[in-house]
């Protein structure tokens, strides 16, 4: 099981209305708990049934043989449900600590592999970041200790005592697992806080925690597949968790890259428009008349009769059109078919805003001047280059303005 948090992926499924279901994402709202929207994904039922089955058919019969099957299943179901509730306790520890440090909480969602707390903004300091991350594992350790104590008090010779002992053990294991040093696990957040405190660069710290998370994820996948190859079906569960960690770490690195662009403008990352092409041309006219094609220009800025920008295409977009269709396909039709509405931005537009809209518009933005004439284009590779250049310049001469052209 895992716990993770996010400040950048807005999840519209966290509805405040009790009992309402999101038909698209399969998320059920559980209402607002202490003012925080709480939801559960349908895959959480799979976890409930899985843990109940493990308890009823393996853990409890091994610990206390001789009881009735119905008793094993009843105690197993209740214990599995209590375990899911302890995951909420873990997430609420994150949420309440965030609030105490001035960070809003958008909601909590339980799903098959654990829980996710969505924050409304970033931690204001490395200390707050570390406290927010560490609160969840600390809560799980507390739950583990309390469960073990109650199990001892009830009596370890009873089914309930055995169930409480299992709950204590699994809660401690959950805390230890989440302290592995890689995002999006809590240990990755703590690592980010430490690196942030040392370097003063949150984006760089987040990128490093993301890299560490990918390593952790691949190790978990490898261990899980090895375990499965040796006959343990539970290895697939470990591999699935590893896959989740890898994907979460990739998102962290992408977010860090975007955060690193915060001080840059569109003009800092654009590739100058060395040549522009009339958007009314057919592809056949383009291949016959265009100059500069093949000179290293990966994107084409298109203009209308008045010279105003109307969009952009990549050379790859153009080359993909079959030869027999080139005489009947105009460039502006290809733009609409490939990318929809063009993304036109002023030279002083924040690069973070450009990055946010780039994917929805085909991965290319056109930078325009005050007269709407194209002066450059921005692609995903331009963003990556700008982020690398910015990081290198910042390391060499902190505070120096960067132009990544």
C-alpha positions in Angstrom: 0.0 0.0 0.0 1.2 3.5 -0.7 0.5 7.1 0.3 1.1 10.0 -1.9 0.2 13.7 -2.2 0.0 16.1 -5.1 -0.2 19.9 -5.5 -0.5 20.1 -9.2 -2.9 17.5 -10.6 -6.4 18.9 -10.1 -8.9 16.1 -9.6 -12.4 17.2 -10.5 -13.8 13.9 -9.0 -13.6 15.1 -5.4 -17.2 16.1 -5.1 -18.6 17.4 -1.8 -22.0 15.8 -2.2 -22.4 12.7 -0.1 -23.2 9.5 -2.0 -22.8 11.0 -5.5 -20.7 8.9 -7.9 -18.5 10.2 -10.7 -19.6 8.0 -13.7 -16.3 8.7 -15.6 -13.6 8.0 -13.1 -15.5 5.6 -10.8 -15.0 7.8 -7.7 -17.6 7.9 -4.9 -17.8 10.9 -2.7 -18.0 10.1 1.0 -18.8 13.7 2.0 -16.7 16.3 3.9 -14.9 15.2 7.0 -13.7 18.1 9.0 -14.2 20.3 6.0 -12.1 18.1 3.7 -13.7 16.3 0.8 -13.2 12.6 1.1 -13.8 10.1 -1.8 -13.2 6.5 -2.6 -12.4 4.9 -5.9 -14.3 1.6 -6.7 -10.9 -0.2 -6.8 -10.8 0.2 -3.0 -13.4 -2.6 -2.9 -10.9 -4.9 -4.4 -8.4 -4.1 -1.6 -11.2 -4.7 1.0 -12.0 -8.1 -0.4 -8.3 -9.1 -1.0 -7.3 -8.3 2.6 -10.4 -9.9 4.0 -9.6 -13.1 2.0 -6.0 -13.1 3.2 -7.1 -12.7 6.8 -9.9 -15.3 6.7 -8.1 -18.0 4.8 -4.5 -17.6 5.9 -3.6 -15.2 8.7 -6.3 -15.9 11.2 -6.5 -19.7 10.7 -2.7 -20.0 11.1 -2.7 -17.8 14.2 -5.8 -19.3 15.9 -6.8 -22.7 14.4 -10.0 -24.4 15.2 -12.5 -21.5 14.8 -15.5 -21.6 12.6 -15.1 -20.4 9.0 -17.8 -17.8 9.4 -15.9 -16.4 12.3 -12.7 -16.1 10.3 -14.6 -14.3 7.5 -16.5 -11.9 9.8 -13.4 -10.9 11.8 -11.4 -10.7 8.5 -13.9 -8.4 6.8 -14.1 -6.1 9.9 -10.3 -6.0 10.2 -9.9 -5.2 6.5 -12.5 -2.3 6.8 -10.6 -1.0 9.8 -7.4 -1.1 7.9 -8.9 1.0 5.1 -10.0 3.5 7.8 -6.4 3.6 9.1 -5.3 4.7 5.6 -7.7 7.6 6.0 -6.0 8.4 9.4 -2.6 8.4 7.5 -3.9 10.8 4.9 -5.6 13.0 7.5 -2.3 13.4 9.3 -0.9 14.8 6.0 -3.9 17.0 5.6 -4.0 18.4 9.1 -0.3 19.1 9.2 -0.6 20.9 5.8 -3.4 23.1 7.2 -1.3 23.9 10.3 1.4 25.1 7.9 -0.9 27.3 5.9 -1.4 24.9 2.9 -5.0 24.2 1.8 -6.3 20.7 1.2 -8.5 20.0 -1.8 -9.4 16.4 -0.9 -8.5 12.9 0.0 -9.1 9.8 -2.2 -8.8 6.2 -1.3 -8.1 3.7 -4.0 -6.7 0.2 -4.6 -3.1 1.0 -3.6 -3.7 3.3 -0.7 -4.6 7.0 -0.4 -3.8 10.3 -2.0 -4.0 13.7 -0.4 -4.3 16.7 -2.8 -2.9 19.9 -1.5 -3.9 23.4 -2.7 -0.4 24.7 -3.2 3.1 24.0 -2.2 4.7 23.9 1.2 6.0 27.3 2.2 9.4 26.0 3.4 11.5 22.9 3.5 10.6 22.4 7.2 6.9 22.5 6.4 7.4 20.1 3.5 9.2 17.6 5.7 6.6 17.8 8.4 3.7 17.4 6.0 5.4 14.3 4.5 6.4 12.7 7.8 3.0 13.1 9.5 1.5 10.2 7.6 4.1 7.6 8.5 4.1 8.9 12.1 0.3 8.4 12.2 0.7 4.8 10.8 3.3 4.0 13.4 0.9 5.4 16.1 -1.9 3.2 14.8 0.4 0.2 14.8 1.4 0.7 18.4 -2.1 1.3 19.5 -3.3 -1.9 17.7 -0.6 -4.0 19.2 -1.4 -2.6 22.7 -5.1 -3.4 22.2 -4.3 -6.8 20.9 -2.3 -7.5 24.1 -5.1 -6.2 26.3 -7.8 -8.2 24.5 -5.6 -11.3 24.6 -3.4 -12.7 21.9 -5.2 -16.1 22.2 -8.4 -14.7 20.7 -9.4 -14.1 17.1 -9.8 -10.4 17.8 -6.4 -10.2 19.4 -4.8 -11.9 16.4 -6.6 -9.5 14.1 -5.3 -6.5 16.1 -1.8 -7.9 16.1 -2.0 -8.2 12.2 -3.4 -4.7 12.0 -0.5 -3.4 14.2 2.1 -5.2 12.0 0.7 -4.1 8.7 0.4 -0.5 9.9 4.1 -0.5 10.9 5.0 -2.0 7.5 3.0 0.6 5.8 4.9 3.4 7.6 8.3 1.8 6.8 7.4 1.2 3.2 6.2 4.8 2.7 9.5 6.1 4.1 11.4 4.7 1.1 13.4 7.6 -0.3 11.7 8.2 -3.6 8.7 10.3 -4.8 5.7 10.0 -4.8 6.2 8.1 -1.5 6.4 10.0 1.7 10.0 9.2 2.0 10.5 10.9 -1.3 8.8 14.1 0.0 11.1 14.0 3.0 14.1 13.6 0.7 12.8 16.6 -1.3 12.6 18.7 1.8 16.2 17.8 2.9 17.6 18.6 -0.6 15.5 21.8 -0.8 16.9 22.9 2.6 20.4 22.3 1.4 20.2 23.8 -2.0 17.5 26.4 -1.7 16.1 25.1 -5.0 12.7 23.4 -4.6 12.4 22.4 -8.3 15.8 20.8 -8.4 15.1 18.9 -5.2 11.8 17.7 -6.6 13.5 16.5 -9.7 16.1 14.6 -7.7 13.3 13.0 -5.6 11.6 12.0 -8.8 14.7 10.3 -10.1 15.1 8.4 -6.8 11.5 7.4 -7.0 12.0 5.8 -10.5 14.9 3.8 -9.1 12.8 2.6 -6.1 9.9 1.8 -8.5 12.0 -0.3 -10.8 13.6 -2.2 -7.9 10.0 -3.0 -6.6 8.9 -4.2 -10.0 12.0 -6.4 -10.3 11.5 -7.8 -6.8 7.8 -8.4 -7.5 8.4 -10.2 -10.8 11.2 -12.3 -9.2 8.9 -13.3 -6.3 6.1 -14.2 -8.8 8.6 -16.3 -10.9 9.3 -18.2 -7.7 5.7 -19.1 -7.3 4.4 -16.3 -5.0 1.3 -14.6 -6.6 1.7 -11.7 -4.1 4.7 -10.7 -6.2 2.3 -9.2 -8.8 1.0 -6.9 -6.1 4.5 -5.7 -5.3 5.2 -5.2 -9.0 1.9 -3.2 -9.4 3.0 -0.9 -6.5 6.4 -0.5 -8.2 4.6 0.5 -11.5 2.6 3.1 -9.6 5.7 4.5 -8.0 7.5 4.7 -11.4 4.5 6.6 -12.9 4.2 8.9 -9.9 7.9 9.7 -10.0 7.7 10.5 -13.7 4.9 13.0 -12.9 7.0 14.5 -10.2 9.9 15.1 -12.6 7.7 16.7 -15.2 6.2 19.0 -12.5 9.7 19.9 -11.4 10.7 20.7 -15.0 7.7 23.0 -15.3 8.4 24.6 -11.9 11.9 25.3 -13.1 10.5 27.5 -15.9 8.7 29.8 -13.5 11.0 32.8 -14.1 11.1 32.4 -17.9 9.0 33.9 -20.6 8.0 32.6 -24.0 10.7 34.5 -25.8 13.3 32.8 -23.6 12.5 29.4 -25.0 11.3 29.9 -28.5 13.0 28.8 -31.7 13.0 31.9 -33.9 10.8 31.5 -37.0 13.4 31.4 -39.7 10.7 31.0 -42.3 6.9 31.3 -42.5 4.6 29.5 -44.8 1.2 30.6 -46.2 -1.5 28.5 -44.6 -3.5 28.3 -47.8 -0.8 26.3 -49.6 -1.4 22.7 -50.4 1.2 20.2 -49.2 2.3 19.8 -52.8 2.9 23.5 -53.1 4.8 23.4 -49.8 7.1 20.7 -51.0 7.6 22.4 -54.3 8.0 26.0 -53.1 9.1 26.1 -49.5 12.6 27.4 -48.9 14.7 26.4 -45.8 13.1 23.0 -45.4 15.6 20.5 -44.2 17.8 23.3 -42.7 17.2 22.1 -39.2 13.8 23.8 -38.8 11.5 21.3 -37.0 8.4 23.4 -36.9 6.7 25.7 -39.4 4.8 28.9 -38.5 1.8 29.4 -40.7 0.3 32.8 -41.7 -2.8 34.0 -43.5 -3.0 36.5 -46.3 -2.3 39.4 -44.0 0.8 37.8 -42.4 -0.9 37.0 -39.1 -0.1 33.8 -37.4 -2.7 31.0 -37.8 -0.9 28.1 -36.2 2.1 25.8 -36.6 3.0 22.3 -37.9 5.9 20.1 -37.3 7.9 18.7 -40.3 6.8 15.3 -39.0 3.1 16.3 -39.4 3.7 17.2 -43.0 5.7 14.1 -43.8 3.0 11.8 -42.5 0.5 12.8 -45.2 0.5 10.2 -48.0 1.9 11.5 -51.3 -1.4 10.9 -53.1 -3.2 13.3 -50.7 -0.8 16.2 -50.7 -2.3 17.9 -53.7 -5.7 18.1 -52.0 -4.6 18.9 -48.4 -4.1 22.5 -47.4 -1.8 23.4 -44.5 -4.5 25.2 -42.5 -6.8 22.1 -42.8 -3.9 19.9 -41.5 -3.4 22.2 -38.5 -7.1 21.9 -37.6 -7.1 18.1 -38.1 -3.9 17.5 -36.1 -4.0 20.1 -33.4 -7.4 21.9 -33.3 -7.2 25.5 -32.2 -3.7 27.0 -32.4 -1.9 28.2 -29.3 -0.7 31.8 -30.0 1.2 33.5 -27.2 2.8 36.9 -26.7 6.5 37.1 -26.3 6.2 38.0 -22.6 3.8 35.1 -21.7 5.0 33.1 -18.7 6.6 29.9 -19.9 4.7 28.0 -17.2 1.5 29.1 -18.8 2.7 28.0 -22.3 3.7 24.6 -20.9 0.3 24.1 -19.4 -1.5 24.6 -22.7 1.0 23.0 -25.0 -0.3 19.4 -24.9 -3.9 20.4 -25.7 -2.8 22.2 -28.8 -0.7 19.6 -30.5 2.6 20.3 -28.7 3.5 23.5 -30.6 2.9 27.2 -29.6 3.5 30.2 -31.9 5.0 33.3 -30.3 3.6 36.4 -31.9 4.5 40.1 -31.8 2.0 43.0 -31.3 0.8 42.7 -34.9 0.2 39.0 -34.5 3.1 38.2 -36.8 4.9 35.0 -35.8 8.4 35.5 -34.4 9.1 32.0 -33.2 7.7 28.6 -32.1 7.9 26.6 -28.9 7.7 22.8 -28.7 8.2 20.3 -25.9 11.8 20.0 -26.8 12.2 23.8 -26.5 10.7 23.6 -23.0 13.1 20.9 -22.0 16.1 22.8 -23.4 15.0 26.0 -21.6 14.7 24.1 -18.3 18.2 22.6 -18.7 19.7 25.9 -19.6 18.0 27.6 -16.8 19.2 25.0 -14.3 22.8 25.2 -15.6 22.9 29.0 -15.5 21.4 29.1 -12.1 24.0 26.8 -10.7 26.8 28.8 -12.3 25.6 32.3 -11.5 22.6 32.4 -9.2 20.2 35.2 -9.9 21.4 35.8 -13.4 18.7 36.3 -16.0 18.6 33.5 -18.6 17.8 33.6 -22.3 17.6 30.1 -23.7 17.8 30.9 -27.4 
